[in-house]
Amino acid sequence: MITAIVLIKTSVDRIPEIAESIAALDSVSEVFSVTGTYDLIAMVRVASHDDLADIIPGRISRIPGVQATDTHVAFRTYSQHDLEAAFAIGLDS
């Protein structure tokens, strides 16, 4: 599974509608409204790099009001859930 973090600049007056449109897309797991240089951050999870091309420039960038995207592909994921699972291996509850 490939995870991409997509930073998105939008028309400021349409942030909620644009966020909802992006969140409705397949492969988009979350959309965050944020402060700073970008207006939204979308988490995209796909099976292959080709799928990233379909979803980011092919779908997200074409939503009316999306002005620019900046995509970062994750090499590895670290989370509290992963750590808890690793420490629980071999323990009986």
N, C-alpha and C positions, 0 to 999 in steps of 0.2 A: 504494500500500500504506500503510495506516494502522497505526502502532505505538502501543500503549498499554502503560504500565508500571503494573501493578496491585500495590499494597501490600496485604497481606492479614494480618489478625489471625485466629488460630486457637486451638483448644483445644490448649494446649501439649503435652499428653500424646499427641496424635495427629498431630503435625507431619509425620512421614514418610509416613503413610498419606494425609493430605490433599494433600501435595505430589505424590504419585504420581497421585492422582485428577485433580488439576488438570493435570499434565503430559500425561495421556492424552487431554485434550480437543483436538479440532481447533482450530486457530488459536493454540494455546499453544505457543511455540517453546522456552521455557526456564522453569524454576521454580528459584529460589534460596532456600535456607534461610539466614536472616540474623539478626544480632543487632540489638538496638535495640527501638524501639516496635512494629515489625511483625515477624511471624514468617517470612513468605514474600514473595517478590517474583516475579511472573509477567510474562513478556514475551508480549504478545498481538499478533499481526499479522493484520489483516483487510483486505478490499477496500473496505468502506464503514463509515460511522458506524453505520448500522443493525445491522451485524454485531456491533459492540461491545455493543449492547444485548442481543443474543442470547447472547453468550458470557459477559459479566461478570455482570450481574444475573440473567440467565436460566439460567446453568449454574454458574459459579464460586461465586456467593453461595449457591446451593442445595446445595452439597456439605456433608454433615453435618460439623460442627466448624468451618466457616468462620463467624467471628463478625462481621467487618466488612471492607470493602474501601475503598480510596482510589485512584482511577484518575487517571493523568496521561497525556494524549495528546501524543505527540511532534510538533512542528512540522517538524523537519528532523533527519536522522541524520548524524552525523559519526563516521567510524571510521578506524582505521589502514589497513584494507583499501581503503577508498575513496581515501585519499591515495596509497597505493602504486600503485593502478590509474591515477590521474590523472597521476602522474609517469612512468609507463611508456608513456603514449600516444606513439606515433611512434618508440619505441626498438625496435631489432631485438635479439633475444636471441641 
